């Protein structure tokens, strides 16, 4: 974890004020429950947005323009979506989205 690594560095360098602040932050972070994904199968909000746009019939270029991301980023999102939904192609992923009510107007249905 990044906090632990930072704490180790601050300790080695003898940076007591930063070390104490980081220890307090680390304790607060440790006390927080691990938050589960609001969406099924670990999908992120952005992946659900991309999936919803595909379900609405958008192609990668249109998705990229609408979300202000590159076409390459859309492709990366797709690889992740296909993996997480255990789908082999777009139509399977779209059917997955429809079954789980993850359409373009229902992006927050999983929350």
URFEN-V436862 format. One record per pair of residues at least 24 apart in sequence whose ideal C-beta (glycine too) atoms are under 10 Angstrom apart, sorted by sequence separation. I is the first residue (numbers start at 1). J is the second residue. D is the distance in Angstrom with one decimal. If there is no record, write none. Layout:
I,J,D + I,J,D
//
This chain:
3,27,9.8 + 50,74,6.3 + 54,78,8.1 + 1,26,8.3 + 3,29,6.3 + 50,76,9.8 + 51,77,8.5 + 3,30,8.9 + 46,73,8.9 + 50,77,4.6 + 51,78,8.9 + 54,81,8.4 + 1,29,8.4 + 49,77,8.6 + 50,78,6.9 + 1,30,9.5 + 48,77,10.0 + 47,77,5.6 + 50,80,9.1 + 51,81,5.6 + 60,90,9.8 + 46,77,6.4 + 47,78,8.8 + 50,81,6.5 + 59,90,9.7 + 44,77,8.5 + 47,80,6.0 + 48,81,8.8 + 51,84,9.8 + 43,77,9.9 + 46,80,9.4 + 47,81,5.1 + 51,85,8.0 + 46,81,9.8 + 55,90,9.2 + 44,80,8.0 + 51,87,9.8 + 54,90,5.8 + 55,91,9.9 + 43,80,8.3 + 44,81,9.4 + 47,84,7.2 + 54,91,9.4 + 57,94,9.0 + 42,80,9.3 + 43,81,7.0 + 47,85,9.1 + 55,93,8.3 + 56,94,9.1 + 51,90,9.5 + 54,93,6.8 + 55,94,4.6 + 41,81,9.4 + 44,84,9.1 + 54,94,5.8 + 55,95,8.8 + 42,83,9.8 + 43,84,5.6 + 55,96,9.2 + 56,97,9.8 + 41,83,9.4 + 42,84,5.7 + 43,85,7.6 + 51,93,6.2 + 52,94,9.5 + 55,97,4.7 + 41,84,4.7 + 42,85,9.9 + 50,93,9.5 + 51,94,7.5 + 54,97,7.7 + 55,98,6.4 + 40,84,8.6 + 41,85,6.1 + 39,84,9.3 + 40,85,8.4 + 41,86,8.1 + 51,96,7.9 + 52,97,6.6 + 47,93,9.9 + 51,97,4.8 + 58,104,8.7 + 37,84,9.7 + 50,97,9.9 + 51,98,10.0 + 55,102,7.4 + 56,103,7.2 + 57,104,9.6 + 55,103,5.3 + 56,104,4.5 + 48,97,7.9 + 51,100,9.4 + 55,104,6.4 + 56,105,8.8 + 52,102,6.1 + 53,103,9.8 + 54,104,9.2 + 51,102,5.8 + 52,103,5.5 + 53,104,6.2 + 55,106,9.7 + 48,100,9.4 + 51,103,8.8 + 52,104,3.9 + 43,96,9.6 + 49,102,9.5 + 51,104,9.0 + 52,105,7.9 + 43,97,9.4 + 48,102,5.4 + 52,106,7.6 + 53,107,9.8 + 41,96,8.5 + 47,102,9.4 + 48,103,9.7 + 49,104,8.3 + 52,107,5.5 + 40,96,8.6 + 48,104,9.7 + 51,107,8.8 + 40,97,9.8 + 43,100,9.1 + 48,106,9.3 + 49,107,6.1 + 40,99,9.5 + 41,100,8.6 + 43,102,7.7 + 48,107,5.3 + 40,100,5.3 + 48,108,8.7 + 39,100,8.3 + 40,101,9.8 + 48,109,9.1 + 40,102,7.8 + 45,107,7.5 + 48,110,7.2 + 39,102,7.1 + 45,108,8.8 + 45,110,9.5 + 45,111,9.4 + 43,110,7.9 + 39,107,8.8 + 39,108,9.3 + 40,109,9.9 + 41,110,9.9 + 38,108,7.9 + 39,109,8.9 + 40,110,6.0 + 38,109,9.7 + 39,110,4.2 + 38,110,5.4 + 39,111,7.9 + 37,110,8.1 + 38,111,4.4 + 37,111,10.0
//
